[in-house]
Amino acid sequence: MLLLLLVPANFLPFGNGDVVNPISDDGSSEAIYLQHPFKYFGRTYNQIYVNNNGHLTFTQPLSAYVPYLNSGIDIIAPLWTDLNNGNGGTISYREDTSSTVLAQVTQAVNQYFPNVPFTATSAFVATWDSVPYYSDEGLVTFQVVLVSNGDRSFILINYGDIAQTGQVWLAGYDTVDSDNSFTIPAASAPELSYSSNINVNGRWSFRVDGSANSLKSTPLPTENGQYVLCALIRSTFRTPTHVLLCLIMD
């Protein structure tokens, strides 16, 4: 029997050659030792954990399924909520250094950050494919890609179909001291599938090595003839964070 895996257009390939996470409620991968270290806001990590509840951590696994700000850890959370791979779906990962994938992520970073010279040497790809919520029947499909050349680091967060949920959820990233954090501004989980900060439906991208998130501020056309200009800026109001500021122009 031939099994066809439908990969969303904004995703990197996944499945073939990936390591699959154990089926475990609130579980995690074992420590994954990276062939190429990843710099995350000034700290360099040689290992990572893929946690079943929709996040990546570096120093230890995390079972928490209720998201919270100011978590006190370095965390990348494409969709932090209560997920249960015991009821279906697959959570998988790989570190990819193939020329095809490196060319693909290099092209993406060069497009989104045109003022930053960059050629990728590694891409860590983690994918949650059709994983159900713990308390709802809906399924979620999303992917996070850590892209690095050893000095500069970027993340791509890709969303496929995201079902509605009554559970608490959060998408974004945070650091130990929360000096660098960002929460994707979506009113509902399904909105993640077509939200973006780089004009690609269902994809978000950030520079995370510790330098400024110098996304190009290019006006994006809308269906009604207006333009939206978005920029990621740093805010120090109460808790330092990053805010996506968008202006609608005629």
Helices and strands as residue ranges (DSSP letters): E 19-20, E 32-40, E 43-51, E 55-57, E 75-80, G 85-87, E 90-96, H 99-112, E 122-132, E 139-148, E 153-162, E 170-174, E 182-183, G 189-193, E 203-207, E 220-221, E 227-235, E 241-249
